[in-house]
């Protein structure tokens, strides 16, 4: 996928967040106190959208913004942990393994967080991979290797994990239990 402004560091969401920071319109009470507060909008929250360089330090702001939104939606401890770990692994895979830390390549991230589920899509500009060709990190010959467990962790902790675009894009979903 071609990404506009490919070497530009844009760690802030490229779409404006609403006033409550959660993508929903905040309910406001009228000034005279005689009317009840307006109902909260049922509009789907706008996704957080980022395009960052292939630099591990650039992923920190993305990670923080998404996790802040998850915490604001009051996800339980297990779901929050699952999202935190899977997001970190997905970003690492895209930057380090997909783009090979190439500063000319970018990573595109979109995350939508609602009270019911979090959906995160991460896409790199690398060559991609075939999931079935990734060595099993639980196999005896791979147990002492320093890497190779990220995909296994993402698939274990998230409710849905799907690879598309020849393995350059991962879409992960975690439901709030």
VMD Tcl script that builds the backbone (N, CA, C; Angstrom):
set m [mol new atoms 531]
animate dup $m
set s [atomselect $m all]
$s set {name element resname resid chain x y z} {
  {N N UNK 1 A 0.852 -1.176 0.000}
  {CA C UNK 1 A 0.000 0.000 0.000}
  {C C UNK 1 A 0.882 1.217 0.000}
  {N N UNK 2 A 0.674 2.139 -0.897}
  {CA C UNK 2 A 1.428 3.381 -0.886}
  {C C UNK 2 A 0.881 4.286 0.196}
  {N N UNK 3 A 1.774 4.903 0.940}
  {CA C UNK 3 A 1.354 5.777 2.021}
  {C C UNK 3 A 1.834 7.177 1.715}
  {N N UNK 4 A 0.938 8.140 1.747}
  {CA C UNK 4 A 1.297 9.517 1.452}
  {C C UNK 4 A 2.266 10.026 2.493}
  {N N UNK 5 A 3.203 10.875 2.063}
  {CA C UNK 5 A 4.160 11.438 3.001}
  {C C UNK 5 A 5.013 10.349 3.620}
  {N N UNK 6 A 5.612 9.492 2.813}
  {CA C UNK 6 A 6.164 8.233 3.291}
  {C C UNK 6 A 7.277 8.355 4.323}
  {N N UNK 7 A 8.012 9.431 4.395}
  {CA C UNK 7 A 9.054 9.520 5.411}
  {C C UNK 7 A 8.669 10.449 6.542}
  {N N UNK 8 A 7.464 10.813 6.604}
  {CA C UNK 8 A 6.977 11.766 7.577}
  {C C UNK 8 A 6.580 11.032 8.844}
  {N N UNK 9 A 7.049 11.552 9.998}
  {CA C UNK 9 A 6.667 10.955 11.289}
  {C C UNK 9 A 5.374 11.628 11.732}
  {N N UNK 10 A 4.327 10.839 11.831}
  {CA C UNK 10 A 3.024 11.371 12.209}
  {C C UNK 10 A 2.486 10.518 13.336}
  {N N UNK 11 A 3.006 10.739 14.533}
  {CA C UNK 11 A 2.612 9.908 15.664}
  {C C UNK 11 A 1.295 10.350 16.266}
  {N N UNK 12 A 0.757 11.436 15.808}
  {CA C UNK 12 A -0.551 11.863 16.281}
  {C C UNK 12 A -1.607 11.347 15.323}
  {N N UNK 13 A -2.801 11.085 15.824}
  {CA C UNK 13 A -3.848 10.616 14.916}
  {C C UNK 13 A -4.055 11.624 13.801}
  {N N UNK 14 A -4.250 11.137 12.585}
  {CA C UNK 14 A -4.435 12.047 11.475}
  {C C UNK 14 A -5.889 12.465 11.318}
  {N N UNK 15 A -6.761 11.916 12.139}
  {CA C UNK 15 A -8.139 12.386 12.177}
  {C C UNK 15 A -8.370 12.980 13.553}
  {N N UNK 16 A -9.132 14.012 13.597}
  {CA C UNK 16 A -9.338 14.705 14.852}
  {C C UNK 16 A -10.189 13.886 15.807}
  {N N UNK 17 A -9.768 13.863 17.072}
  {CA C UNK 17 A -10.523 13.145 18.079}
  {C C UNK 17 A -11.624 14.049 18.613}
  {N N UNK 18 A -12.703 13.432 19.116}
  {CA C UNK 18 A -13.780 14.212 19.693}
  {C C UNK 18 A -13.378 14.701 21.067}
  {N N UNK 19 A -14.226 15.500 21.664}
  {CA C UNK 19 A -13.892 16.150 22.917}
  {C C UNK 19 A -13.707 15.192 24.075}
  {N N UNK 20 A -14.281 14.011 24.042}
  {CA C UNK 20 A -14.104 13.103 25.171}
  {C C UNK 20 A -12.886 12.200 25.004}
  {N N UNK 21 A -12.168 12.297 23.883}
  {CA C UNK 21 A -10.973 11.512 23.675}
  {C C UNK 21 A -11.247 10.047 23.352}
  {N N UNK 22 A -12.480 9.667 23.244}
  {CA C UNK 22 A -12.817 8.272 22.971}
  {C C UNK 22 A -13.506 8.090 21.640}
  {N N UNK 23 A -13.583 9.138 20.855}
  {CA C UNK 23 A -14.193 9.012 19.546}
  {C C UNK 23 A -15.694 9.179 19.552}
  {N N UNK 24 A -16.288 9.390 20.714}
  {CA C UNK 24 A -17.733 9.608 20.791}
  {C C UNK 24 A -17.968 11.041 21.238}
  {N N UNK 25 A -19.117 11.579 20.879}
  {CA C UNK 25 A -19.431 12.929 21.290}
  {C C UNK 25 A -19.811 12.926 22.760}
  {N N UNK 26 A -19.239 13.825 23.506}
  {CA C UNK 26 A -19.522 13.863 24.941}
  {C C UNK 26 A -20.906 14.457 25.173}
  {N N UNK 27 A -21.632 13.902 26.124}
  {CA C UNK 27 A -22.931 14.455 26.496}
  {C C UNK 27 A -22.692 15.727 27.297}
  {N N UNK 28 A -23.473 16.753 27.048}
  {CA C UNK 28 A -23.304 18.023 27.746}
  {C C UNK 28 A -24.626 18.424 28.390}
  {N N UNK 29 A -24.534 18.877 29.603}
  {CA C UNK 29 A -25.722 19.371 30.293}
  {C C UNK 29 A -25.982 20.805 29.862}
  {N N UNK 30 A -27.227 21.195 29.821}
  {CA C UNK 30 A -27.539 22.570 29.472}
  {C C UNK 30 A -27.175 23.461 30.649}
  {N N UNK 31 A -26.971 24.720 30.371}
  {CA C UNK 31 A -26.525 25.657 31.389}
  {C C UNK 31 A -27.573 25.969 32.439}
  {N N UNK 32 A -28.858 25.808 32.172}
  {CA C UNK 32 A -29.876 26.219 33.129}
  {C C UNK 32 A -30.291 25.099 34.071}
  {N N UNK 33 A -29.838 23.897 33.842}
  {CA C UNK 33 A -30.138 22.794 34.745}
  {C C UNK 33 A -31.551 22.255 34.615}
  {N N UNK 34 A -32.407 22.860 33.773}
  {CA C UNK 34 A -33.778 22.396 33.672}
  {C C UNK 34 A -33.943 21.238 32.698}
  {N N UNK 35 A -33.024 21.089 31.767}
  {CA C UNK 35 A -33.117 20.006 30.806}
  {C C UNK 35 A -32.122 18.904 31.168}
  {N N UNK 36 A -32.484 17.653 30.894}
  {CA C UNK 36 A -31.526 16.568 31.159}
  {C C UNK 36 A -30.375 16.644 30.157}
  {N N UNK 37 A -29.250 16.028 30.506}
  {CA C UNK 37 A -28.127 16.011 29.559}
  {C C UNK 37 A -28.533 15.328 28.262}
  {N N UNK 38 A -27.916 15.762 27.169}
  {CA C UNK 38 A -28.177 15.146 25.874}
  {C C UNK 38 A -27.713 13.699 25.905}
  {N N UNK 39 A -28.402 12.863 25.131}
  {CA C UNK 39 A -28.000 11.465 25.047}
  {C C UNK 39 A -26.671 11.364 24.323}
  {N N UNK 40 A -25.875 10.373 24.734}
  {CA C UNK 40 A -24.604 10.146 24.077}
  {C C UNK 40 A -24.853 9.632 22.666}
  {N N UNK 41 A -24.067 10.116 21.726}
  {CA C UNK 41 A -24.222 9.745 20.329}
  {C C UNK 41 A -23.952 8.262 20.127}
  {N N UNK 42 A -24.712 7.633 19.242}
  {CA C UNK 42 A -24.485 6.232 18.914}
  {C C UNK 42 A -23.607 6.098 17.668}
  {N N UNK 43 A -22.997 7.208 17.231}
  {CA C UNK 43 A -22.131 7.200 16.069}
  {C C UNK 43 A -20.871 6.400 16.396}
  {N N UNK 44 A -20.466 5.556 15.455}
  {CA C UNK 44 A -19.256 4.757 15.639}
  {C C UNK 44 A -18.061 5.700 15.802}
  {N N UNK 45 A -17.202 5.448 16.797}
  {CA C UNK 45 A -16.056 6.336 16.998}
  {C C UNK 45 A -15.123 6.318 15.788}
  {N N UNK 46 A -14.522 7.460 15.533}
  {CA C UNK 46 A -13.560 7.550 14.441}
  {C C UNK 46 A -12.309 6.786 14.835}
  {N N UNK 47 A -11.727 6.092 13.874}
  {CA C UNK 47 A -10.513 5.340 14.200}
  {C C UNK 47 A -9.323 6.266 14.426}
  {N N UNK 48 A -8.395 5.790 15.226}
  {CA C UNK 48 A -7.097 6.438 15.333}
  {C C UNK 48 A -6.312 5.976 14.116}
  {N N UNK 49 A -5.689 6.891 13.409}
  {CA C UNK 49 A -4.947 6.549 12.199}
  {C C UNK 49 A -3.550 7.144 12.299}
  {N N UNK 50 A -2.553 6.313 12.049}
  {CA C UNK 50 A -1.161 6.732 12.136}
  {C C UNK 50 A -0.390 6.235 10.926}
  {N N UNK 51 A 0.596 7.005 10.519}
  {CA C UNK 51 A 1.605 6.573 9.567}
  {C C UNK 51 A 2.929 6.959 10.194}
  {N N UNK 52 A 3.748 5.948 10.498}
  {CA C UNK 52 A 5.008 6.202 11.196}
  {C C UNK 52 A 6.170 5.614 10.401}
  {N N UNK 53 A 7.371 6.144 10.643}
  {CA C UNK 53 A 8.540 5.553 9.989}
  {C C UNK 53 A 8.884 4.211 10.617}
  {N N UNK 54 A 9.726 3.456 9.952}
  {CA C UNK 54 A 10.161 2.148 10.460}
  {C C UNK 54 A 11.226 2.358 11.529}
  {N N UNK 55 A 10.788 2.869 12.644}
  {CA C UNK 55 A 11.654 3.184 13.770}
  {C C UNK 55 A 10.906 2.761 15.031}
  {N N UNK 56 A 11.517 1.888 15.810}
  {CA C UNK 56 A 10.833 1.356 16.985}
  {C C UNK 56 A 10.398 2.454 17.954}
  {N N UNK 57 A 11.163 3.527 18.059}
  {CA C UNK 57 A 10.776 4.608 18.979}
  {C C UNK 57 A 9.509 5.316 18.498}
  {N N UNK 58 A 9.254 5.327 17.199}
  {CA C UNK 58 A 8.052 5.973 16.660}
  {C C UNK 58 A 6.795 5.210 17.055}
  {N N UNK 59 A 6.927 3.934 17.355}
  {CA C UNK 59 A 5.753 3.134 17.710}
  {C C UNK 59 A 5.244 3.431 19.113}
  {N N UNK 60 A 6.050 4.050 19.950}
  {CA C UNK 60 A 5.645 4.313 21.339}
  {C C UNK 60 A 4.412 5.204 21.432}
  {N N UNK 61 A 4.385 6.276 20.644}
  {CA C UNK 61 A 3.238 7.190 20.681}
  {C C UNK 61 A 1.973 6.514 20.155}
  {N N UNK 62 A 2.120 5.669 19.150}
  {CA C UNK 62 A 0.985 4.916 18.608}
  {C C UNK 62 A 0.443 3.989 19.689}
  {N N UNK 63 A 1.333 3.244 20.308}
  {CA C UNK 63 A 0.970 2.298 21.356}
  {C C UNK 63 A 0.248 3.023 22.489}
  {N N UNK 64 A 0.788 4.153 22.932}
  {CA C UNK 64 A 0.194 4.902 24.041}
  {C C UNK 64 A -1.195 5.423 23.686}
  {N N UNK 65 A -1.351 5.985 22.506}
  {CA C UNK 65 A -2.648 6.539 22.104}
  {C C UNK 65 A -3.724 5.459 22.049}
  {N N UNK 66 A -3.387 4.306 21.495}
  {CA C UNK 66 A -4.370 3.221 21.400}
  {C C UNK 66 A -4.694 2.679 22.785}
  {N N UNK 67 A -3.689 2.464 23.601}
  {CA C UNK 67 A -3.933 1.917 24.938}
  {C C UNK 67 A -4.670 2.912 25.834}
  {N N UNK 68 A -4.437 4.197 25.651}
  {CA C UNK 68 A -5.208 5.204 26.393}
  {C C UNK 68 A -6.686 5.089 26.059}
  {N N UNK 69 A -6.979 4.863 24.784}
  {CA C UNK 69 A -8.370 4.725 24.367}
  {C C UNK 69 A -8.979 3.440 24.933}
  {N N UNK 70 A -8.213 2.351 24.934}
  {CA C UNK 70 A -8.693 1.082 25.506}
  {C C UNK 70 A -9.009 1.272 26.990}
  {N N UNK 71 A -8.112 1.899 27.716}
  {CA C UNK 71 A -8.322 2.105 29.146}
  {C C UNK 71 A -9.507 3.029 29.413}
  {N N UNK 72 A -9.720 3.997 28.551}
  {CA C UNK 72 A -10.866 4.898 28.711}
  {C C UNK 72 A -12.194 4.165 28.518}
  {N N UNK 73 A -12.165 3.060 27.797}
  {CA C UNK 73 A -13.380 2.264 27.572}
  {C C UNK 73 A -13.571 1.204 28.653}
  {N N UNK 74 A -12.716 1.185 29.647}
  {CA C UNK 74 A -12.848 0.306 30.820}
  {C C UNK 74 A -12.821 -1.178 30.464}
  {N N UNK 75 A -11.859 -1.555 29.631}
  {CA C UNK 75 A -11.683 -2.969 29.326}
  {C C UNK 75 A -11.188 -3.684 30.585}
  {N N UNK 76 A -11.547 -4.955 30.703}
  {CA C UNK 76 A -11.081 -5.724 31.846}
  {C C UNK 76 A -9.576 -5.952 31.728}
  {N N UNK 77 A -8.972 -6.392 32.806}
  {CA C UNK 77 A -7.516 -6.532 32.877}
  {C C UNK 77 A -6.967 -7.513 31.838}
  {N N UNK 78 A -7.623 -8.639 31.650}
  {CA C UNK 78 A -7.138 -9.631 30.690}
  {C C UNK 78 A -7.209 -9.125 29.247}
  {N N UNK 79 A -8.301 -8.468 28.890}
  {CA C UNK 79 A -8.435 -7.932 27.533}
  {C C UNK 79 A -7.430 -6.813 27.293}
  {N N UNK 80 A -7.229 -5.959 28.292}
  {CA C UNK 80 A -6.253 -4.870 28.168}
  {C C UNK 80 A -4.853 -5.437 27.953}
  {N N UNK 81 A -4.494 -6.450 28.728}
  {CA C UNK 81 A -3.188 -7.086 28.569}
  {C C UNK 81 A -3.046 -7.685 27.171}
  {N N UNK 82 A -4.068 -8.375 26.704}
  {CA C UNK 82 A -4.034 -9.015 25.391}
  {C C UNK 82 A -3.816 -7.989 24.283}
  {N N UNK 83 A -4.529 -6.874 24.367}
  {CA C UNK 83 A -4.386 -5.822 23.352}
  {C C UNK 83 A -3.002 -5.202 23.428}
  {N N UNK 84 A -2.541 -4.897 24.634}
  {CA C UNK 84 A -1.221 -4.273 24.819}
  {C C UNK 84 A -0.117 -5.156 24.215}
  {N N UNK 85 A -0.125 -6.436 24.555}
  {CA C UNK 85 A 0.901 -7.359 24.075}
  {C C UNK 85 A 0.827 -7.552 22.558}
  {N N UNK 86 A -0.369 -7.753 22.049}
  {CA C UNK 86 A -0.540 -8.001 20.613}
  {C C UNK 86 A -0.201 -6.770 19.785}
  {N N UNK 87 A -0.557 -5.602 20.266}
  {CA C UNK 87 A -0.218 -4.365 19.572}
  {C C UNK 87 A 1.293 -4.193 19.516}
  {N N UNK 88 A 1.957 -4.426 20.632}
  {CA C UNK 88 A 3.412 -4.310 20.669}
  {C C UNK 88 A 4.069 -5.298 19.698}
  {N N UNK 89 A 3.594 -6.522 19.692}
  {CA C UNK 89 A 4.153 -7.539 18.790}
  {C C UNK 89 A 3.873 -7.201 17.324}
  {N N UNK 90 A 2.660 -6.746 17.034}
  {CA C UNK 90 A 2.308 -6.390 15.660}
  {C C UNK 90 A 3.147 -5.240 15.132}
  {N N UNK 91 A 3.351 -4.227 15.965}
  {CA C UNK 91 A 4.183 -3.093 15.566}
  {C C UNK 91 A 5.633 -3.531 15.355}
  {N N UNK 92 A 6.140 -4.338 16.270}
  {CA C UNK 92 A 7.518 -4.844 16.159}
  {C C UNK 92 A 7.679 -5.650 14.874}
  {N N UNK 93 A 6.743 -6.534 14.592}
  {CA C UNK 93 A 6.828 -7.345 13.382}
  {C C UNK 93 A 6.842 -6.479 12.129}
  {N N UNK 94 A 5.985 -5.473 12.085}
  {CA C UNK 94 A 5.906 -4.608 10.903}
  {C C UNK 94 A 7.197 -3.813 10.703}
  {N N UNK 95 A 7.707 -3.250 11.774}
  {CA C UNK 95 A 8.898 -2.395 11.687}
  {C C UNK 95 A 10.159 -3.216 11.459}
  {N N UNK 96 A 10.358 -4.236 12.282}
  {CA C UNK 96 A 11.610 -4.994 12.267}
  {C C UNK 96 A 11.631 -6.075 11.189}
  {N N UNK 97 A 10.590 -6.876 11.118}
  {CA C UNK 97 A 10.597 -8.006 10.187}
  {C C UNK 97 A 10.024 -7.640 8.821}
  {N N UNK 98 A 8.943 -6.838 8.799}
  {CA C UNK 98 A 8.342 -6.439 7.532}
  {C C UNK 98 A 9.192 -5.428 6.787}
  {N N UNK 99 A 9.420 -4.281 7.405}
  {CA C UNK 99 A 10.156 -3.199 6.754}
  {C C UNK 99 A 11.660 -3.274 6.966}
  {N N UNK 100 A 12.119 -4.235 7.754}
  {CA C UNK 100 A 13.560 -4.438 7.994}
  {C C UNK 100 A 14.245 -3.165 8.503}
  {N N UNK 101 A 13.527 -2.370 9.314}
  {CA C UNK 101 A 14.033 -1.124 9.884}
  {C C UNK 101 A 14.465 -0.116 8.816}
  {N N UNK 102 A 13.937 -0.249 7.611}
  {CA C UNK 102 A 14.272 0.655 6.503}
  {C C UNK 102 A 13.619 2.013 6.750}
  {N N UNK 103 A 14.410 3.066 6.958}
  {CA C UNK 103 A 13.835 4.382 7.253}
  {C C UNK 103 A 13.025 4.985 6.106}
  {N N UNK 104 A 13.148 4.424 4.898}
  {CA C UNK 104 A 12.377 4.917 3.755}
  {C C UNK 104 A 10.980 4.321 3.710}
  {N N UNK 105 A 10.749 3.294 4.531}
  {CA C UNK 105 A 9.447 2.632 4.546}
  {C C UNK 105 A 8.661 3.054 5.778}
  {N N UNK 106 A 7.336 2.979 5.662}
  {CA C UNK 106 A 6.464 3.379 6.758}
  {C C UNK 106 A 5.563 2.230 7.187}
  {N N UNK 107 A 4.944 2.431 8.333}
  {CA C UNK 107 A 3.953 1.504 8.862}
  {C C UNK 107 A 2.671 2.290 9.048}
  {N N UNK 108 A 1.580 1.736 8.561}
  {CA C UNK 108 A 0.269 2.376 8.677}
  {C C UNK 108 A -0.543 1.604 9.716}
  {N N UNK 109 A -1.130 2.330 10.670}
  {CA C UNK 109 A -1.886 1.704 11.755}
  {C C UNK 109 A -3.251 2.370 11.858}
  {N N UNK 110 A -4.289 1.561 11.970}
  {CA C UNK 110 A -5.639 2.056 12.245}
  {C C UNK 110 A -6.193 1.267 13.416}
  {N N UNK 111 A -6.809 1.969 14.353}
  {CA C UNK 111 A -7.404 1.297 15.510}
  {C C UNK 111 A -8.755 1.926 15.817}
  {N N UNK 112 A -9.748 1.086 15.989}
  {CA C UNK 112 A -11.069 1.523 16.413}
  {C C UNK 112 A -11.361 0.831 17.734}
  {N N UNK 113 A -11.652 1.635 18.746}
  {CA C UNK 113 A -11.922 1.106 20.079}
  {C C UNK 113 A -13.329 1.504 20.482}
  {N N UNK 114 A -14.153 0.513 20.770}
  {CA C UNK 114 A -15.506 0.747 21.269}
  {C C UNK 114 A -15.618 0.027 22.611}
  {N N UNK 115 A -16.691 0.245 23.345}
  {CA C UNK 115 A -16.844 -0.501 24.591}
  {C C UNK 115 A -16.935 -2.018 24.377}
  {N N UNK 116 A -17.294 -2.449 23.174}
  {CA C UNK 116 A -17.471 -3.877 22.902}
  {C C UNK 116 A -16.239 -4.565 22.329}
  {N N UNK 117 A -15.441 -3.859 21.527}
  {CA C UNK 117 A -14.302 -4.506 20.873}
  {C C UNK 117 A -13.274 -3.481 20.410}
  {N N UNK 118 A -12.046 -3.968 20.266}
  {CA C UNK 118 A -10.955 -3.181 19.697}
  {C C UNK 118 A -10.495 -3.879 18.432}
  {N N UNK 119 A -10.410 -3.115 17.349}
  {CA C UNK 119 A -9.924 -3.627 16.068}
  {C C UNK 119 A -8.693 -2.832 15.679}
  {N N UNK 120 A -7.607 -3.528 15.411}
  {CA C UNK 120 A -6.338 -2.882 15.055}
  {C C UNK 120 A -5.850 -3.485 13.747}
  {N N UNK 121 A -5.491 -2.623 12.803}
  {CA C UNK 121 A -4.896 -3.052 11.540}
  {C C UNK 121 A -3.531 -2.397 11.423}
  {N N UNK 122 A -2.530 -3.225 11.146}
  {CA C UNK 122 A -1.155 -2.755 10.992}
  {C C UNK 122 A -0.659 -3.232 9.636}
  {N N UNK 123 A -0.136 -2.307 8.834}
  {CA C UNK 123 A 0.352 -2.667 7.499}
  {C C UNK 123 A 1.734 -2.086 7.270}
  {N N UNK 124 A 2.637 -2.940 6.805}
  {CA C UNK 124 A 3.994 -2.482 6.491}
  {C C UNK 124 A 4.195 -2.468 4.982}
  {N N UNK 125 A 5.378 -2.059 4.551}
  {CA C UNK 125 A 5.707 -1.988 3.129}
  {C C UNK 125 A 6.760 -3.019 2.748}
  {N N UNK 126 A 6.852 -4.079 3.523}
  {CA C UNK 126 A 7.831 -5.132 3.263}
  {C C UNK 126 A 7.363 -6.095 2.186}
  {N N UNK 127 A 8.072 -7.211 2.090}
  {CA C UNK 127 A 7.775 -8.226 1.078}
  {C C UNK 127 A 6.606 -9.120 1.468}
  {N N UNK 128 A 6.234 -9.105 2.743}
  {CA C UNK 128 A 5.161 -9.963 3.205}
  {C C UNK 128 A 5.694 -11.329 3.604}
  {N N UNK 129 A 4.782 -12.219 3.989}
  {CA C UNK 129 A 5.162 -13.564 4.399}
  {C C UNK 129 A 3.949 -14.471 4.279}
  {N N UNK 130 A 4.212 -15.756 4.327}
  {CA C UNK 130 A 3.148 -16.752 4.314}
  {C C UNK 130 A 3.089 -17.352 5.714}
  {N N UNK 131 A 1.959 -17.208 6.371}
  {CA C UNK 131 A 1.826 -17.640 7.757}
  {C C UNK 131 A 2.214 -19.104 7.946}
  {N N UNK 132 A 1.822 -19.946 7.017}
  {CA C UNK 132 A 2.092 -21.372 7.161}
  {C C UNK 132 A 3.585 -21.709 7.052}
  {N N UNK 133 A 4.402 -20.769 6.579}
  {CA C UNK 133 A 5.841 -21.014 6.451}
  {C C UNK 133 A 6.640 -20.498 7.649}
  {N N UNK 134 A 5.981 -19.879 8.607}
  {CA C UNK 134 A 6.668 -19.385 9.795}
  {C C UNK 134 A 6.962 -20.574 10.711}
  {N N UNK 135 A 8.221 -20.743 11.129}
  {CA C UNK 135 A 8.566 -21.884 11.983}
  {C C UNK 135 A 7.802 -21.862 13.306}
  {N N UNK 136 A 7.455 -23.026 13.795}
  {CA C UNK 136 A 6.750 -23.173 15.064}
  {C C UNK 136 A 7.713 -22.846 16.206}
  {N N UNK 137 A 7.455 -21.781 16.976}
  {CA C UNK 137 A 8.368 -21.418 18.057}
  {C C UNK 137 A 8.362 -22.426 19.210}
  {N N UNK 138 A 7.385 -23.321 19.227}
  {CA C UNK 138 A 7.306 -24.346 20.281}
  {C C UNK 138 A 8.063 -25.615 19.910}
  {N N UNK 139 A 8.512 -25.711 18.655}
  {CA C UNK 139 A 9.288 -26.873 18.229}
  {C C UNK 139 A 10.634 -26.864 18.946}
  {N N UNK 140 A 11.112 -28.026 19.299}
  {CA C UNK 140 A 12.336 -28.141 20.096}
  {C C UNK 140 A 13.508 -27.355 19.505}
  {N N UNK 141 A 13.661 -27.388 18.195}
  {CA C UNK 141 A 14.791 -26.690 17.561}
  {C C UNK 141 A 14.663 -25.165 17.614}
  {N N UNK 142 A 13.477 -24.653 17.975}
  {CA C UNK 142 A 13.272 -23.201 18.023}
  {C C UNK 142 A 13.137 -22.652 19.442}
  {N N UNK 143 A 13.135 -23.506 20.433}
  {CA C UNK 143 A 12.868 -23.069 21.807}
  {C C UNK 143 A 13.864 -22.038 22.330}
  {N N UNK 144 A 15.111 -22.109 21.935}
  {CA C UNK 144 A 16.124 -21.196 22.453}
  {C C UNK 144 A 16.372 -19.989 21.554}
  {N N UNK 145 A 15.622 -19.872 20.475}
  {CA C UNK 145 A 15.782 -18.722 19.575}
  {C C UNK 145 A 15.226 -17.463 20.237}
  {N N UNK 146 A 15.845 -16.328 19.926}
  {CA C UNK 146 A 15.473 -15.056 20.562}
  {C C UNK 146 A 14.187 -14.462 20.014}
  {N N UNK 147 A 13.783 -14.847 18.823}
  {CA C UNK 147 A 12.561 -14.278 18.249}
  {C C UNK 147 A 11.707 -15.395 17.673}
  {N N UNK 148 A 10.525 -15.012 17.184}
  {CA C UNK 148 A 9.665 -15.982 16.547}
  {C C UNK 148 A 8.399 -16.301 17.309}
  {N N UNK 149 A 8.147 -15.599 18.407}
  {CA C UNK 149 A 6.967 -15.898 19.214}
  {C C UNK 149 A 5.843 -14.874 19.075}
  {N N UNK 150 A 6.117 -13.766 18.414}
  {CA C UNK 150 A 5.133 -12.686 18.308}
  {C C UNK 150 A 3.825 -13.113 17.672}
  {N N UNK 151 A 3.907 -13.804 16.553}
  {CA C UNK 151 A 2.693 -14.255 15.861}
  {C C UNK 151 A 1.915 -15.214 16.743}
  {N N UNK 152 A 2.612 -16.133 17.380}
  {CA C UNK 152 A 1.967 -17.088 18.278}
  {C C UNK 152 A 1.236 -16.365 19.404}
  {N N UNK 153 A 1.866 -15.359 19.990}
  {CA C UNK 153 A 1.239 -14.601 21.074}
  {C C UNK 153 A 0.015 -13.835 20.586}
  {N N UNK 154 A 0.135 -13.176 19.447}
  {CA C UNK 154 A -1.002 -12.431 18.902}
  {C C UNK 154 A -2.184 -13.358 18.666}
  {N N UNK 155 A -1.918 -14.508 18.073}
  {CA C UNK 155 A -2.992 -15.453 17.776}
  {C C UNK 155 A -3.582 -16.069 19.040}
  {N N UNK 156 A -2.780 -16.201 20.088}
  {CA C UNK 156 A -3.265 -16.771 21.341}
  {C C UNK 156 A -4.118 -15.780 22.134}
  {N N UNK 157 A -3.761 -14.508 22.090}
  {CA C UNK 157 A -4.422 -13.521 22.944}
  {C C UNK 157 A -5.583 -12.781 22.291}
  {N N UNK 158 A -5.576 -12.650 20.972}
  {CA C UNK 158 A -6.642 -11.914 20.306}
  {C C UNK 158 A -7.752 -12.880 19.889}
  {N N UNK 159 A -8.959 -12.345 19.735}
  {CA C UNK 159 A -10.089 -13.172 19.314}
  {C C UNK 159 A -10.049 -13.476 17.822}
  {N N UNK 160 A -9.522 -12.555 17.045}
  {CA C UNK 160 A -9.381 -12.743 15.593}
  {C C UNK 160 A -8.043 -12.176 15.165}
  {N N UNK 161 A -7.345 -12.898 14.301}
  {CA C UNK 161 A -6.113 -12.413 13.676}
  {C C UNK 161 A -6.160 -12.879 12.231}
  {N N UNK 162 A -6.042 -11.931 11.304}
  {CA C UNK 162 A -6.099 -12.274 9.887}
  {C C UNK 162 A -4.997 -11.519 9.153}
  {N N UNK 163 A -4.278 -12.241 8.291}
  {CA C UNK 163 A -3.203 -11.656 7.489}
  {C C UNK 163 A -3.698 -11.512 6.057}
  {N N UNK 164 A -3.490 -10.330 5.478}
  {CA C UNK 164 A -3.859 -10.080 4.086}
  {C C UNK 164 A -2.734 -9.316 3.406}
  {N N UNK 165 A -2.952 -8.947 2.179}
  {CA C UNK 165 A -1.958 -8.214 1.390}
  {C C UNK 165 A -0.624 -8.970 1.351}
  {N N UNK 166 A -0.706 -10.285 1.177}
  {CA C UNK 166 A 0.504 -11.104 1.103}
  {C C UNK 166 A 1.267 -11.162 2.410}
  {N N UNK 167 A 0.579 -10.938 3.521}
  {CA C UNK 167 A 1.218 -10.971 4.832}
  {C C UNK 167 A 1.719 -9.617 5.298}
  {N N UNK 168 A 1.489 -8.577 4.514}
  {CA C UNK 168 A 1.932 -7.238 4.905}
  {C C UNK 168 A 0.937 -6.540 5.827}
  {N N UNK 169 A -0.264 -7.058 5.914}
  {CA C UNK 169 A -1.284 -6.433 6.751}
  {C C UNK 169 A -1.831 -7.471 7.727}
  {N N UNK 170 A -1.928 -7.067 8.987}
  {CA C UNK 170 A -2.561 -7.912 9.995}
  {C C UNK 170 A -3.733 -7.133 10.586}
  {N N UNK 171 A -4.852 -7.826 10.735}
  {CA C UNK 171 A -6.031 -7.253 11.370}
  {C C UNK 171 A -6.315 -8.102 12.614}
  {N N UNK 172 A -6.377 -7.422 13.758}
  {CA C UNK 172 A -6.597 -8.124 15.025}
  {C C UNK 172 A -7.817 -7.539 15.713}
  {N N UNK 173 A -8.606 -8.402 16.326}
  {CA C UNK 173 A -9.794 -7.968 17.053}
  {C C UNK 173 A -9.781 -8.607 18.435}
  {N N UNK 174 A -10.073 -7.799 19.445}
  {CA C UNK 174 A -10.252 -8.307 20.809}
  {C C UNK 174 A -11.557 -7.783 21.338}
  {N N UNK 175 A -12.414 -8.695 21.775}
  {CA C UNK 175 A -13.690 -8.308 22.366}
  {C C UNK 175 A -13.483 -8.001 23.834}
  {N N UNK 176 A -14.246 -7.038 24.321}
  {CA C UNK 176 A -14.183 -6.689 25.732}
  {C C UNK 176 A -15.124 -7.615 26.486}
  {N N UNK 177 A -14.562 -8.479 27.299}
  {CA C UNK 177 A -15.378 -9.481 28.004}
  {C C UNK 177 A -15.902 -8.966 29.327}
}
mol reanalyze $m
mol bondsrecalc $m
mol representation Tube
mol addrep $m
